[in-house]
């Protein structure tokens, strides 16, 4: 990996390089995505089935697009019993964590007849996109579905690309069934996002679309936002490790590679105050890469977006951590909890050398759908909050309104909104 001394120029160059990976910088794909979306809006199922044949190489129609109970039963028969046990353990951890995020309606009443409050309502129908293609992600099913279930969403619709034989990966189907998905459709890509956003004869329109995907999926979610809500426009995966001389170089190297293997645009960065650790980690990265199955992807990722940065002080390192605002942040220092209090921007923070990033991907409970490309400065992990709406409650008695109506009239007239003022004044005419 590249070892660089951390200074303002290095930091700015890295930030600029990382931002090149944002879906917002792939405008050349937007025309194709918009064409797909408009075709789905105009022609519904017909266009959806044509795209599935074109992009996935499989004939799907109205009779076969919906995954049947029989297909799910077959999936259970194909999934290893130990994996099923792990899925169920992970499910419990994820559900228990998200149950602590639940919000409830509240009302506050006063003696003069004023009632103010907030009504919390789950979304009615949510669409979950689950990738196919290079890999299968039953963990993504759990992370996107369980917060919606905890929130109380009425109906959860899942879409996922079919394989060449028209089937869906068994572990994906089992995870969906265990998590409580109501219906699963064999559809992927921008066409599946459009179907969820506008509805077709086969796939119902949803209120919100969540879940990761390739650049076409990301741009399609961006394009349909406003017609429906979305979780975020996710970019490539990222890890940043902040470490000092106390860190184990093999652990750090292994953790960096855990994200570099995702795809060629993934980012893996170590920031350390120890030149010795920097050299040791670089050497361990090379040793591990020789043995790992996705070494071509790893090498491309590290060549383009992998860095080891040596900082003069821990304060300088922390400042850079907050500027990068990484999706995943590991703190491997002598005093990680003290460092944690100084972190403003990170999607998820992993504290201590035994809190490796994959723990969060699969098992610990917090959500692994996280802000990327610096958006951790203003976005949060997917949560129960993403699947609810909050309505304000306002109720005034005549006596309560009479005490303040002249103030409201004055405010309205100040803004030149005489109908607003009249709406209040008319209630107190002689």
C-alpha positions in Angstrom: 0.0 0.0 0.0 1.1 3.6 -0.5 2.7 5.1 2.6 2.4 8.9 2.7 3.2 11.6 5.3 0.0 13.3 6.3 -0.1 17.0 5.5 -2.7 19.4 4.1 -1.8 18.7 0.5 -2.0 15.0 0.9 -5.3 15.2 2.7 -6.9 17.4 0.1 -5.6 15.2 -2.7 -7.1 12.1 -1.0 -10.4 13.7 -0.4 -10.6 14.8 -4.0 -9.8 11.3 -5.2 -12.3 9.6 -2.9 -15.1 11.9 -4.1 -14.5 10.6 -7.6 -16.3 7.4 -6.5 -19.6 9.2 -5.8 -22.6 8.1 -7.9 -23.1 11.8 -8.5 -20.1 11.7 -10.8 -21.4 9.1 -13.1 -23.6 11.3 -15.3 -22.9 9.3 -18.4 -25.1 6.5 -17.1 -28.1 8.8 -16.2 -29.5 8.9 -19.7 -29.7 5.1 -19.9 -31.2 4.9 -16.4 -33.8 7.6 -17.2 -34.8 5.7 -20.4 -35.4 2.5 -18.4 -37.5 4.4 -15.9 -39.7 6.0 -18.5 -40.2 2.8 -20.3 -41.3 1.1 -17.1 -43.7 4.0 -16.4 -45.2 3.7 -19.8 -45.2 0.0 -20.4 -45.1 -1.6 -16.9 -44.7 -5.4 -16.9 -44.0 -5.7 -20.6 -40.9 -3.5 -20.3 -39.9 -5.1 -17.0 -39.9 -8.6 -18.5 -38.0 -7.4 -21.6 -35.3 -5.9 -19.4 -35.0 -9.0 -17.3 -34.5 -11.0 -20.5 -31.9 -8.5 -21.8 -29.9 -7.9 -18.6 -30.4 -11.1 -16.6 -30.7 -13.6 -19.5 -33.9 -15.2 -18.2 -37.5 -15.3 -19.3 -39.8 -14.0 -16.5 -43.5 -13.4 -16.9 -46.5 -12.6 -14.7 -46.8 -16.2 -13.7 -43.2 -16.6 -12.6 -42.0 -13.2 -11.3 -43.4 -13.8 -7.8 -41.3 -16.2 -5.6 -43.7 -19.0 -4.5 -43.9 -20.7 -1.2 -42.6 -23.9 -2.9 -39.5 -22.1 -4.0 -38.9 -20.8 -0.5 -39.4 -24.4 0.9 -36.8 -25.6 -1.6 -34.4 -22.9 -0.5 -34.6 -24.1 3.1 -33.7 -27.6 2.0 -30.6 -26.2 0.2 -29.3 -24.0 3.0 -26.8 -25.5 5.4 -28.3 -26.0 8.8 -25.4 -24.2 10.5 -25.8 -21.2 8.2 -29.5 -21.1 9.0 -28.6 -21.1 12.7 -26.2 -18.2 12.2 -28.9 -16.2 10.3 -31.3 -16.7 13.2 -28.8 -15.6 15.8 -27.9 -12.5 13.8 -31.5 -11.7 13.3 -32.1 -11.7 17.0 -29.2 -9.3 17.6 -30.3 -6.9 14.8 -33.9 -6.9 16.0 -33.0 -6.3 19.6 -30.7 -3.4 18.7 -33.3 -1.7 16.5 -36.1 -2.2 19.1 -34.2 0.3 21.3 -34.7 2.9 18.5 -38.5 2.8 18.5 -40.3 6.1 18.9 -43.8 6.5 20.2 -46.6 9.1 19.9 -46.8 11.6 22.7 -49.2 14.3 23.8 -48.8 17.2 26.2 -51.9 18.9 27.6 -52.2 22.2 29.6 -54.9 23.5 31.9 -56.1 26.1 29.4 -57.2 23.5 26.8 -54.0 23.3 24.7 -53.0 19.9 23.5 -49.8 19.5 21.5 -48.2 16.3 20.4 -46.6 14.0 17.9 -48.2 11.0 16.2 -45.8 8.4 15.0 -47.0 6.3 12.0 -45.2 3.5 10.2 -44.9 3.6 6.5 -47.5 1.5 4.8 -45.5 -0.3 2.1 -41.7 -0.4 1.7 -39.6 -1.9 -1.2 -36.2 -3.6 -0.4 -33.7 -4.0 -3.1 -31.3 -6.9 -2.7 -28.3 -7.2 -5.1 -27.5 -10.3 -7.1 -24.7 -10.4 -9.6 -21.2 -10.8 -8.3 -22.2 -11.9 -4.9 -25.2 -12.7 -2.7 -26.0 -10.8 0.5 -28.4 -12.4 2.9 -27.0 -10.0 5.5 -28.3 -7.1 3.5 -31.7 -8.7 3.6 -31.7 -8.7 7.4 -30.3 -5.2 7.8 -32.8 -3.6 5.5 -35.9 -5.6 6.5 -35.7 -5.8 10.3 -35.7 -2.0 11.0 -38.9 -1.8 8.9 -40.5 -4.7 10.7 -39.6 -3.2 14.1 -41.1 0.1 12.9 -44.3 -1.6 12.1 -44.4 -1.3 8.3 -47.6 -3.0 7.0 -46.1 -4.6 3.9 -42.5 -5.3 2.8 -41.8 -6.0 -0.8 -38.4 -7.4 -1.9 -36.9 -7.4 -5.4 -33.7 -9.2 -6.4 -32.3 -10.2 -9.8 -32.9 -13.8 -10.8 -30.1 -16.2 -11.9 -29.9 -17.5 -15.4 -32.1 -20.4 -14.4 -34.8 -18.1 -13.1 -34.1 -18.9 -9.4 -33.1 -16.7 -6.5 -30.1 -17.6 -4.2 -31.4 -19.9 -1.5 -29.7 -18.0 1.4 -31.3 -14.8 0.2 -34.8 -16.4 0.2 -34.2 -18.0 3.6 -33.0 -14.7 5.1 -36.1 -12.9 3.6 -38.5 -15.4 5.0 -36.8 -15.4 8.5 -36.9 -11.6 8.5 -40.6 -11.4 7.6 -40.7 -10.2 3.9 -44.2 -10.4 2.6 -43.5 -10.8 -1.1 -40.4 -11.4 -3.2 -40.1 -10.6 -6.9 -37.5 -11.7 -9.4 -36.5 -8.3 -10.8 -33.3 -6.3 -10.6 -31.5 -3.2 -11.8 -32.9 0.2 -12.6 -36.1 -1.5 -14.0 -36.9 -3.0 -10.6 -36.4 0.3 -8.8 -38.8 1.9 -11.4 -41.3 -0.8 -10.9 -41.3 -0.2 -7.1 -41.5 3.5 -7.6 -44.4 3.6 -10.0 -46.0 0.2 -9.8 -46.7 -2.3 -12.6 -49.5 -4.9 -12.9 -47.2 -7.4 -11.1 -45.3 -5.3 -8.6 -47.1 -2.8 -6.4 -46.0 0.8 -5.9 -44.2 1.4 -2.6 -43.7 4.4 -0.3 -40.0 4.0 0.1 -37.1 2.1 -1.5 -34.1 0.9 0.5 -31.2 -1.3 -0.2 -27.8 -1.2 -2.0 -27.1 -1.9 -5.7 -24.8 -1.1 -8.6 -24.5 2.3 -10.2 -27.7 1.8 -12.2 -29.6 1.0 -9.1 -28.1 4.0 -7.2 -28.9 6.4 -10.1 -32.4 5.0 -10.5 -33.1 5.6 -6.8 -31.8 9.1 -7.2 -34.1 9.6 -10.2 -37.3 8.4 -8.5 -36.7 10.3 -5.3 -39.7 12.6 -4.8 -42.1 10.0 -6.3 -41.1 7.8 -3.4 -38.7 8.2 -0.5 -35.3 6.4 -0.6 -32.7 5.6 2.1 -29.6 7.0 0.4 -27.6 6.9 -2.8 -24.9 4.5 -1.6 -21.3 4.7 -2.9 -18.6 2.0 -2.8 -17.6 0.6 0.6 -15.0 2.3 2.8 -12.9 1.5 5.9 -10.7 3.9 7.8 -8.5 2.5 10.7 -7.1 5.0 13.2 -4.2 3.3 15.0 -1.2 4.0 17.1 1.9 2.0 18.0 -0.1 -0.3 20.2 -2.1 -1.8 17.3 -1.5 -5.3 16.0 -0.4 -4.9 12.3 -1.8 -8.2 11.2 -5.2 -7.3 12.6 -5.1 -3.9 10.9 -4.1 -5.3 7.6 -6.8 -8.0 7.7 -9.4 -5.4 8.5 -8.4 -3.1 5.6 -8.6 -6.0 3.2 -12.1 -6.9 4.4 -13.4 -3.8 2.6 -11.0 -3.7 -0.3 -12.4 -7.0 -1.5 -15.9 -5.6 -2.0 -15.1 -4.1 -5.4 -12.5 -2.2 -7.4 -13.7 1.2 -6.1 -13.7 0.3 -2.4 -11.5 2.4 -0.2 -9.2 1.2 2.6 -7.2 3.8 4.6 -5.0 3.5 7.7 -4.1 6.7 9.6 -1.4 6.2 12.2 1.1 8.1 14.3 3.6 5.2 14.0 5.9 4.9 11.0 6.8 1.4 12.2 3.2 0.3 12.2 2.7 1.8 8.8 5.6 -0.3 7.4 4.4 -3.5 9.2 0.8 -3.1 8.0 1.9 -2.6 4.4 3.9 -5.8 4.5 1.1 -7.8 6.1 -1.3 -6.5 3.4 0.9 -8.0 0.7 1.2 -11.3 2.5 -2.6 -11.6 3.0 -3.4 -10.5 -0.5 -1.4 -13.4 -2.0 -3.7 -15.9 -0.2 -7.1 -14.3 -0.7 -9.6 -15.3 -3.3 -10.4 -11.8 -4.6 -6.9 -10.6 -5.0 -7.4 -9.0 -8.4 -10.2 -6.8 -6.9 -8.2 -6.1 -3.8 -5.1 -5.0 -5.7 -7.1 -2.7 -8.0 -8.9 -1.2 -5.0 -5.7 -0.6 -3.0 -3.9 0.8 -6.0 -6.5 3.4 -6.6 -8.1 4.1 -3.2 -5.8 2.5 -0.6 -3.6 4.7 1.6 -1.4 4.5 4.7 -1.0 8.0 6.2 1.5 8.8 8.9 0.4 11.7 11.0 2.7 13.8 13.2 0.2 13.9 16.1 -3.0 12.1 17.1 -4.9 15.4 16.9 -3.9 15.8 13.3 -5.0 12.2 12.6 -8.4 12.8 14.3 -8.9 16.0 12.2 -8.3 14.0 9.0 -10.6 11.2 10.2 -13.4 13.8 10.6 -12.7 15.3 7.2 -12.8 11.9 5.4 -16.0 10.9 7.3 -15.7 7.2 6.5 -18.5 4.7 6.3 -16.6 2.4 8.7 -14.1 3.7 11.3 -12.0 1.4 13.5 -10.2 2.9 16.6 -7.2 0.7 17.5 -5.3 2.9 20.0 -4.3 2.7 23.7 -7.3 4.9 24.6 -10.0 4.2 22.0 -12.9 5.4 24.1 -11.3 8.7 24.7 -10.6 9.0 21.0 -14.2 8.1 20.2 -15.4 11.3 22.0 -13.5 13.4 19.5 -15.0 11.7 16.4 -17.7 13.8 14.8 -18.1 12.0 11.4 -18.3 8.3 10.9 -21.0 5.9 9.8 -20.2 3.2 12.3 -17.4 3.3 14.9 -15.7 0.1 16.0 -13.7 0.3 19.2 -10.8 -1.9 20.2 -8.8 -4.6 18.4 -11.5 -7.2 18.7 -14.2 -5.1 17.2 -13.4 -5.9 13.6 -15.6 -4.3 10.9 -17.2 -7.6 9.7 -18.7 -8.0 13.1 -20.9 -5.1 12.2 -21.6 -6.4 8.7 -23.1 -9.6 9.9 -23.8 -10.1 13.6 -23.4 -7.4 16.3 -26.8 -5.8 15.7 -26.3 -2.1 14.6 -27.2 -1.6 10.9 -24.6 -2.0 8.2 -26.4 0.3 5.8 -24.2 3.4 6.3 -23.4 6.7 4.7 -20.5 6.8 2.2 -18.5 9.3 0.3 -18.2 11.8 3.2 -22.0 11.9 3.8 -21.5 10.7 7.3 -21.0 14.4 8.0 -24.8 14.7 7.7 -26.4 11.2 7.3 -26.8 8.4 9.7 -27.1 4.6 9.6 -30.3 3.1 8.4 -32.6 2.8 11.4 -36.2 2.5 12.6 -36.6 6.2 12.0 -36.3 5.6 8.2 -39.6 3.7 8.3 -41.8 6.0 10.2 -43.5 9.4 9.7 -44.2 12.0 12.4 -47.3 14.1 12.3 -47.7 17.2 14.5 -50.8 17.3 16.7 -52.3 20.7 17.6 -55.6 21.3 19.5 -56.6 24.7 21.1 -59.7 25.5 23.0 -61.5 28.7 22.3 -60.2 30.2 25.6 -56.6 29.3 24.7 -56.8 30.8 21.3 -58.4 33.9 22.6 -55.4 34.6 24.8 -53.0 34.7 21.7 -55.2 35.4 18.7 -54.1 39.1 18.3 -50.4 38.0 18.3 -51.1 35.6 15.5 -53.0 38.2 13.5 -50.1 40.6 13.8 -47.7 38.0 12.7 -49.8 37.2 9.6 -50.4 40.8 8.7 -46.6 41.4 9.0 -46.1 38.8 6.2 -48.9 40.3 4.1 -51.1 37.2 4.5 -54.4 38.7 5.2 -56.4 35.5 4.7 -54.3 33.9 7.4 -55.1 36.8 9.7 -58.8 36.6 8.9 -58.9 32.8 9.6 -57.9 33.6 13.2 -59.8 37.0 13.6 -63.1 35.6 12.3 -63.4 33.4 15.4 -63.7 36.4 17.7 -66.1 38.7 15.8 -68.7 40.4 17.8 
